[in-house]
Amino acid sequence: MIRILAGWGSGNRICATIDGMESRASTREYGLDVLRVFAFGVLILYHSGMGYVTWGWHVKNNELSTGLEWVMLFANRWRLPLLFFISGAGVAFSLRRRTMGEFARERAGRLLPPLLMAMFVVVPPQIYFEHLARGREYGSYFEFWKTVFQFEPYPKGAFSWHHMWFVVYILVYALASIPLFGWLRGEAGRRFLSGLAGWLESGVWQVYLVNVPNLIVGLTLGPRFPTTNALIGDWANLTGAWLTFLWGYVFASERRLLDLLERRRREFLIGGVLVATLFYGLRMAKVGGLAGELASAYFGMTFIFWLTGYARAWFRSDSRWLRYWTEGVFPLYLIHQTITVALVFAMRNWEMCLWVKLGLAAAGTFVGSIVFAELARWSGPLRPWLGLKATPSAGR
């Protein structure tokens, strides 16, 4: 879990990534709700830093920092796998009260409108600023925006889903996995889950084998298929993320597995610190190969496990804060990268300390995204297009 080669490092409410689902209080996992909001907050900080490091991204500052890369590399190992894991868990909770047909319609209806909004309205400004930074000229933004409808794929053209690739992948996983979900809901599937839980509980080392399929993907497909986030041809990233998504579903489908993560959270925390130390040591020594893959993969797995375990232990009740942010995180995610790209572009040639610019970009992204999410709540018929349910939830 977890090495999603997208750069890995790119609750029960997130099936649709962003699920907004509603489950009975008696079965709700509030810790996963909190963890989901936390993960998207980390994502915004991470994207704010992308304009200030040497890694490829849409718009770059006039000064870049390799030191910042070492900081960002930390979150890079687990931020996206954590979201895919929670997304899979969200599907398990969502299917407790839906038929497969209802689930498929709900997923498509929940995710396709904001995806279309992103591709035709939210993402084009990102491409526009990137084109300007690379020397292209347009008479106006409208002149540029008309080129979106030529449907020429980015980077040459202006048609892309950019950061919304995550939503595309979650939708594909959710719909393509329906036969497996149906089997796991049946008698044979329930026996399998119970047996798996018993086996993982029976010893110390078994749970660490959960990561082996993802490790195999990293070793076999990773070198052959660099991450593109384009779905087709992105086989290493697509497969690794799918496995992590499915593990999230499995763990949320058998309460004993989530209990195991909570019970052994300190072990996973200590293990995560040790593996992270090894990972950085190997990086500094420029050691790759199997050792590097193992350290990278288990860095992600241990962090996901201890974060999930502690979230369950610490957050066991609902709150107005949690309800507010659980609903608002999708529109916040929808808009955040456009704001970041615009801010990095606007400040790119300022004679100002890089760290001050980074702080302004991060703060501006958070503030702008929160304002957008709040406006989305009051947008009436536009709510589904901005990542919200058609009508506000009276409660959960």
N, C-alpha and C positions, 0 to 999 in steps of 0.2 A: 504495500500500500504504500513503498508505495511510491513507486517512482513513476510519476507521470512525466513523460519526457517532453512535455509542453514547456518545459522550463520549470516544471515542478514548482516547478520551481527550480494557468492559467490560466438540524433539528427535524425535527420531524415536520417542519413546515417547508422544507425545501424541495420537494420532489421536482417541482418544476424549476428547480433550483430555488426556486423561489416559489414556493408552493403556496403560501398563504392558506394552507389547509387548516381545517378546524377539527380537532378531535376532542373526545370527551375528557373532562378534567381528570377523571380517574385513571386514564391511560396516557395522558400527555407527558412528554419528556421535556420539561422546561429547560433542563440543562442543555439540550440540543438546540433549543430556540436561542438561548444565550450564545452558544458557541457559533451558531450561524451568523448572528449579528457581528460577533467578534471577528469572524473570518472575513466578512466583507469589509469591515473596518481596516483590517490588515491589508486587504487587496487595494484599497484606496491609497493607503500610505505607500504601498509597493509601487503602484503605477505613478504616484507623484515623484518617486525617485528615478523612474526610468528615463526621464529627460536629462539626467545629470550623471549618467554612467556611460561606459563605452559600449554596452550591449545595444544591439539593434533596436530601434524604436522609431516612432513617427516623427517627432520633432526633438531637436537636441539644443541644449544650452551652448553658449560659446566657450564654456569651460566644463570639463568633465572630471569626475573623480573615480579613481580605481579603489580608493579606500572605502567609499560608499558601497561598492560592489560586494565587499566582504561582509558588510552589515546586511545587505539585501539578500545575499546568498543564504543567510540563516532562514528567513521566511520562505525563500524560494524552494526549499526542500519539502515543505508540508502545507503551504497555504492552499494550493489548488487540490491536492489529494484530500485534504480535510473537507473541502466543499463538496467534492464528489462523494465522499463517504457519507456526509450528512444528507446529501441529495438522495442517495440510495435508501437511507433510513427513512427519509420522508415518504418515499414510495410505499414502504412497508406500512407506515401509519395510515397513509391515504387509502390503501386497499382494504383496510379493516372495515370500511363502511361503503365501499363501492364495488359494483361488478366490474369486470374487465372492460366491457363496453363503455360504461360510465366513466371509468378511469381514462380510457383513451380519448374520449370526447373532452373531458375536463383538461387533460394535459395539452391537447392541441388548442383548445379555446383559451387556455391560460397563457400560453407561451407564444403562439403565432402572432397575435396582434402587436405586442411590444417588439417582437423581432422585426416585423415589417416597419413599424415606426422607427426603429433604430436604423435600418438599412436605407430608408428614404429621407429621414429627417435628422436623426441624432448623429449618425456616423459621418455623413458628408462633410460637416464642418471640420472634422479631424483630418480628412483627406485634403480639404481645401488648404488648411494651414500647412500641412506637410508639403503640398505642391508649391505654395508660396516660398517656404523655406528652402526648397530645392531649385528655386529660380523660375518657376512657371509664372506666367502673368495672365490675369483675367481682368476684363473690364469691370466686373462686379461679381459679387457672390452668386447672384442669380444666374449669371452667364455660366459660372462653374456648375451650379446645381443642375442645370439642364442636362449636363453630360452624364449625370447619374442614370438617366433614362435611356442612355445608349447601352446600358447593361454590360459595359466592358469591365472585366474584373480588375480589381486593384492588384498590383500597384500602378499598372499602366493607366487603367481607367479609374472610375470613381464609384464602382459598385462593390460593396464589401459588407460583411457583418462585424468586422473588427473584434472588439472585446466581447461581443455577443456570441462568439463562437461557443462559449460555455453553455449558453442556453440551447443552442442548436444540438450540441452533443447530448445534453441531458434529455432533450425531447426524443432524440434518436434512441438513446439507451432505454428510456421508459417504454416506448412503443415496441421496440424490437425485442425486449425482454419479457413481454406479456406471456408467451408460452411458458417460460421458466417460472414466472410468478404464479401462473395458474397451477403448475405442478407442485410448487412449494406450499401452496395453500391447501392442496389435497392431502389425503391420509398418508400417502407414501412420502410426500414432501415434509409433512410434520414429523414423521418418524426420522427422516434424514436429519432435520434440524435438531431434534432431541438427541439423536446419536452423536452429531457433531459437537453439541454443547457438552455432552458427557465426556467425549474424548478430550476436548480442549481443557476441561476442568480436571482431568485425571492426572495431570502432571504439570511441571513447570515449563518445559520447552515446547510443548505442542503448539501453543498459541503463536510462536514465532514462525511456524511453518506457513501461516496465513500469507506471509509475504513472498513465498517462493514463486507462485505464478507471475507476480509482477516483476520479480527479479529476472525470471526467464525472458519475459518480454523485453526488459531493458538490455539484456545481454545479446539477444538474437535479433530483434527488430530494431532496437535503438540505433545501432551503427548504420543500418541500411536505410532508415526512413527518418530523416530529421523532421522536427516538429514544424508544421505549417498552419495548423488550426483550420485547415480547409476541408476537413472531413474526408474527402476522397484523396487517397494517397498518404494520408497522415496516419499510417497503420500503427506505428509504435505508440504514439500518443493516444490514438483512438482506443486501442486495445488495453493499454495500461490504465487509462481512466475508467474504462468500462469495468474492468476487474475491481477497481476500488469502489465504484458505484455499487456493484453487486455485493461486495463484502459489507457495505453499509446496510444494504437491504437484509442480508442474512443476519447480521448482528441485531438489527432492530426487530426481526421477526421472531427471535428467541430471547426472551428477557434474561435468561441465564447468561447469555453472552455479554449483554450490557452490564449485568451485575459483576461478571468476571473482570471487565475493564475497570469498574469502580473499585472492586476489592483489591486489585493489584496495581492501582494507579501509582503508588509510590515506587514500586519496582520499575514501571515504565518510565517514570520521571528520571530516576537515577540512570536507567539504561539509556534514555534519550540524551542526557548530558554526556555520558561516556562516549556514545556513538558520535555525537556532534563534535566532541573534542577530537576523536579519531578522524572524522571527515575533514575537519580543518587542517589537521596535521598532514594528512595525505595530500590535500590540495597544496599546502605550502611546500611539501616535498615533491610536488608534481608527479605523484604516483597515481596511476589510473588502473585500468584493467579490472580484474575480478575484485580486487580489494577495494577499489574506488566505487564500483557498482554496489558492493555489499554495504559499505558505509553509507552511501547515498540512500539506498533503499531502506535500510533500517533506521536511519535518521528520521525519515518520514513516518515510518510505521510507529515507532515508539512515541513520537510526538503526537500523532493522531490518537493513539491509545491513552496516553496520560491526560491529554486535554479533554477527551471524552469522559474519562473516569472522574476527573476533578469537577468537570461541569455538572455531572450527575450528582456528585456528592454535595456540591455547594449550592446548587439552584434547584429547589424542590417545590417552589410555589410560583404562582402567577403574580404579575404586577402591572400597573398602568404603563410603566416604562417599557416593560417587555412587550406588551401588546402594541404599543406605539411603534417601536422599532421593528418588530417582526413584520408588521404590515408595510412599513415604509422602506424596507431595505431593498426591495426590487426596483422601484423608481429611482432610488439613490444609486443603485448599481447601473441602471440604464443610462443615466446622464453623466456619471462621474468622469469618465475618460475624456469626454468632449470638453469638459471644463478644464481638466488637467492640461490637455494638449493646447487649448487656447491660452492658458496662463503661461505655460513654458514658452510658447511661441512669442507672446507679448514681451516677456522678460529676457529673451535669449541673448540679446546684445547689450543689456544694461551692464554698466560698470558697477557691479555689486557682488559681494561675497556669495559664492555658490551656495553656502549653507543657509544664507538668508533667503535666497531665491527659492530653495527647496522648501523652507518653512512657509513662505508665502504661497507657493504652489499647493502644498498639502492643506494649509488652513483655508485657502480660497476654494479648493475642491470640496472640502467638507462643508463649508458654509453654503456654497452654491448648490451642492447636491441636496442638502437638508431643505433649503428653500424650495427647490424644485419638487422634492418629495411632498412637502407640505401643500404646495399648489396642486399637485396631482390629486391629493385627497379631495379637493374642492372642484375638480375638473368635470364633474357630471358625466356626460356620455363618453368623455375621453378616458375615463378611469381604466378600462381594460387595455387601452392602447399605451398606457403609461405604467403598466405593471400591477394594477390593483384590481380587485374584484369590482364588478359593476356597481354594487351597492356596498356601503360601509358595513362592517360586521358589528352587530349589536353587542356581541360578546363572543367568548370562545368556549 
